[in-house]
Amino acid sequence: MNYEKFEKALEALDIVTRITQAELKEKYLKLSKIYHPDMPQGDAKKFKEINEAYKLINKYMQNFRFVLDEEEFYKQYPFSRKSKDWFYDF
């Protein structure tokens, strides 16, 4: 896999920001229903492109090496910072 292929896969699935694996699968299923060759608007070429893009991005996400530092944690969970403000007490 190279970054160019990865970028094309992101384009094929219209991914422009962070996404979870569940959101990726949901997006894939939605697009595959639209472009499946058996559907009225079906397009075998586009369906194949979406399928390959999903496999590539899913593989990347499964093999992703997480950064387990404080900065990354707060990027993932910005509201978990404790504060003296009543809003953060739970």
Backbone torsions as a table, in degrees:
resi	resn	phi	psi	omega
1	MET	NA	137.3	172.2
2	ASN	-123.7	170.2	-174.1
3	TYR	-65.9	-32.3	179.2
4	GLU	-62.1	-45.3	177.2
5	LYS	-63.3	-40.5	179.5
6	PHE	-62.0	-44.3	179.0
7	GLU	-62.6	-42.2	178.7
8	LYS	-63.6	-38.1	177.8
9	ALA	-64.7	-41.7	177.4
10	LEU	-62.2	-41.2	177.9
11	GLU	-63.0	-43.7	-177.8
12	ALA	-60.8	-34.8	-179.9
13	LEU	-98.0	5.1	177.5
14	ASP	56.7	49.0	178.4
15	ILE	-102.8	122.9	-177.7
16	VAL	-122.7	-4.0	-177.1
17	THR	-146.9	-170.4	177.8
18	ARG	-61.7	147.1	-177.5
19	ILE	-151.4	144.2	176.7
20	THR	-89.4	167.8	178.2
21	GLN	-64.7	-35.6	178.4
22	ALA	-65.0	-42.2	178.1
23	GLU	-66.5	-37.9	177.3
24	LEU	-60.9	-47.0	-179.5
25	LYS	-63.8	-41.1	179.3
26	GLU	-61.9	-44.3	178.9
27	LYS	-64.0	-43.0	178.8
28	TYR	-60.7	-46.8	-179.0
29	LEU	-63.3	-40.3	179.1
30	LYS	-62.1	-48.5	-179.6
31	LEU	-68.2	-37.0	-178.3
32	SER	-68.5	-30.5	176.0
33	LYS	-68.3	-35.8	179.8
34	ILE	-69.9	-46.1	-171.4
35	TYR	-98.0	3.2	179.0
36	HIS	-58.3	136.4	-176.8
37	PRO	-56.6	-24.0	-179.7
38	ASP	-83.4	-7.6	-179.4
39	MET	-87.9	157.0	-178.7
40	PRO	-56.3	-39.5	179.0
41	GLN	-95.8	17.1	-175.4
42	GLY	-58.9	149.2	-179.9
43	ASP	-148.1	105.5	-175.3
44	ALA	-58.1	-39.6	-178.8
45	LYS	-65.7	-46.7	-179.9
46	LYS	-66.2	-38.8	178.4
47	PHE	-61.5	-43.9	178.5
48	LYS	-63.2	-41.9	179.1
49	GLU	-61.8	-43.8	179.4
50	ILE	-65.1	-42.5	179.9
51	ASN	-62.3	-46.3	179.2
52	GLU	-66.2	-38.7	178.5
53	ALA	-63.0	-44.2	178.8
54	TYR	-60.2	-46.6	-179.9
55	LYS	-60.2	-43.8	-177.9
56	LEU	-65.4	-48.3	-178.4
57	ILE	-68.4	-40.2	178.1
58	ASN	-61.9	-42.0	178.0
59	LYS	-62.4	-43.1	178.1
60	TYR	-59.7	-45.4	-178.0
61	MET	-66.0	-36.3	179.6
62	GLN	-69.4	-31.8	-177.6
63	ASN	-98.8	6.4	-178.4
64	PHE	-63.6	136.8	177.4
65	ARG	-99.3	115.6	-175.4
66	PHE	-78.3	144.7	172.9
67	VAL	-90.6	117.4	-173.8
68	LEU	-102.8	43.4	178.4
69	ASP	-103.9	171.7	-175.2
70	GLU	-61.4	-42.0	-178.6
71	GLU	-59.6	-46.6	179.6
72	GLU	-66.1	-37.8	178.4
73	PHE	-58.1	-46.9	-178.6
74	TYR	-73.0	-22.1	172.6
75	LYS	-69.0	-38.7	-179.6
76	GLN	-76.1	-34.9	-176.9
77	TYR	-130.7	72.4	-173.9
78	PRO	-63.7	-26.2	-177.8
79	PHE	-89.4	8.1	-179.9
80	SER	-88.4	-3.7	177.4
81	ARG	-67.9	129.0	178.5
82	LYS	-80.3	143.3	178.8
83	SER	-144.1	167.3	177.2
84	LYS	-79.6	-6.2	178.7
85	ASP	-70.4	139.9	-178.5
86	TRP	-60.7	-27.8	-178.5
87	PHE	-59.4	-33.1	-176.4
88	TYR	-89.6	-4.2	178.6
89	ASP	-84.0	112.5	174.9
90	PHE	-146.3	NA	NA
